[in-house]
């Protein structure tokens, strides 16, 4: 496992896929939908780009899920499945469970499923193709962990804010939420004590918000 000897996830097959995804990681020449005003925010226009968490975030996801014995977790959006690999490995190593993923772009759904199969983790993932605001309305019971790595929109509430409002009632007390992009209206929600969370910003990937549901 080159460069991964400190990772809590010790499966060489998973790290082989992670290392490949890291090597393939690239950004659009124009900086992508977050970097430039006026650029397309249509996710289908970026079907060839795997926007995702970095391995350090993945290690934290895996470690927290193992520590809390998580069995049902959810992510928005799946993209090509980087975070899904860490979640699915934790479900397997916890003795069973499922990561429920939401991804709008069919090509990315297919890529994520291939990557999971390459890591021998396909049986631990349910990737739901379509709009997360619909596909995540029923998660089949209380969930232990939510990752929100959303997508910019042209106007109105961010997708991160819309999705957290859908999944927060389905998150069990003691469950975690990780947010990758620090959308201001998401932070307003997660940092409002009335919504039942405690939150901290971690120095990962320029700022990763980690929150725990306490009520």
N, C-alpha and C positions, 0 to 999 in steps of 0.2 A: 504494500500500500504506500507508494511513494508520496511524500508530503502529507500523509494522513495518519502518521503513527501516534499522534496525540488525540485523535478523534475517539470519542466514546463508542462510536459505531465501528466494529471490528471485522465486518464482512468484506473480504477482498472483492467479491463479485459486485457488490453495491458500489464500492469505491472505484472500480473500473469504469462503471457507467458514469459516476459523478465526475471522474477525471476527464472522461471524454466530453461531457457536457460543458465542463469548464474550458476545455481546449477549443470547443466550438463557439463559445460565447462571443458575441459581437454586437455592436450597436449600429443603428442606421447612420449613414454618413451625415444626415442632417440633425443627428442627436436624438431623434425619436419624438414621440408625441408629447412628452413632458418638457422637452428642452426648447421647443420653438412654438411661439404663438402662430396661429394660422395654419399649422400643419394638420394633417388628417388625424382625427381621433378614432377612426374606424379600425378596430382591432384586426379585421381581415386584411388590411393593408400591410400588416406586420406579421403575417403568418410565418415568415421565414426567420423570425427573430425570437429567441427564447428568453424573454425577460423573466427573471426568477431570482430567488434568494441565492446567497452565496454559501459556501460550505460552512463557514463559521455560524451562520444562522441555522443551517441544517443541523449542525452538531447540538446546538442549544435545543432545538425542537426535539431531537431524538432523546437527549438527556432528560428533559422535563417530562416527556411522555413516558419514558421508562420509570422515572421516579414516582409518578402518580398512577402508574399501572393503567394508563389510558387504553381504552378499547374502542371508542368511537370519536373520531376527529374529523375536522372539515377544513377545507382550504378554498380560497377564492383569490386569484384564479390559478388553475393548475399549470397553465402554459405547457412546457414540454416535460414537466414532471420532476424537476429537481427537488422541490420540497416534498413531493409525493413519495419519493424514494426514502427519505428520512422518516416520514410518518409511517409508511408501510413497513419499513424495517422494525420500527418500534412496536407496531402492532404484532408482527410475527414474534419478536423477541419477548413480548409480554404474554405470549401464549395464545394470541388470537385477537382479532378485531378488524376494524375497517377504517380506511381513510376515504371520506367522501369528497370528491373534487368537483369543481364547477369550472367549465371552460367553454367559451362561446365558439371558438374557431375550430372547425373540424380537423384541419391539418395538424393542429397542436394536440387535439385529443388523440389522434392516431399516433403521433410521435411519443406522447406520454405513455400510451399503452405499450408501445414497442420498448421503451426504456424500462418500464416495469418488468416486462417479460424478460429482457436481457439480464435483469438483476434477480430474476426468479421470485418476484414479489407481486405478480399480477393478481393473485388470489386475495390480496389484502387491500385492494383499491376498487372503488366504485366511482368512476369518472363520469359525471353527468354532463352531457353536451347540451348547451343552450344557455339562456339568460339566468344567471345565478339568482336573480330576484324572484325567479319562479322555481328553479331546480332545488334551491336550498330551503324552501318553505317548510318542508317536512323532512327532518333528518332521522326519523325513526326512533326517537327517544333522546334523552339528555346526552349532550356531547361533553367531552373532556377538554378539548383544545380547539381553537379556531385560529387559522392564519388568514389574514386579509392583506393581500398584495394586489391591489386593485388596478384600475385603469382610469385615465383622465376622461372627463366629459366636457362638453362645450358650455353647459350652463346648468344651474340648479345644484342640488345636493350631490356630493361626490358618490361614486359607486361604493366606496368604502363605508361611507355613512349609511347609505341605503342598506347595504348587506349587514352591517353590525346591528342595525335595528331589527332585522329579520332573524338573525341567529342568536342574539344575546338572550332572548327568553328561553332558547333551547340549550344554553350552556349551563351546566350544573354549578352550584356554589363550589368554589375551590378550583374551578376550571380557568384555563389561561386563554388570553387573546394576544396574538402577536400581529403587529402592523408594520409594514415595510416602507410605506411612503409618506407617512406623517401628514395626511390630508387634514387641513385645519378643522373642518367640521367633524371629522372622525375624532380628532383629539378633543374637541369640545364635548363630544358625547362621552368618551371613555374616561375623561378627567372630571366629569360632573359627578360629585358624590351621590346625587339623587339616582344615578343609574346603577349604583352598586358595585363599582370597580375601584381598586387601587392600581396605580399605574406608575411606571418608571421608564425613562428613556435610557437605552443602553447604547454604548459606543460601538455599534456594529453597523457596517455599511452606511456610515454617515448619520446614523440615528435610527434605532429600532425601538418601537414602543412595545413594552411587555406589560400586560395588565392581568390582574387576577380578580375573579368575581367573588365578592365577599358577602353579598346579600342579594 
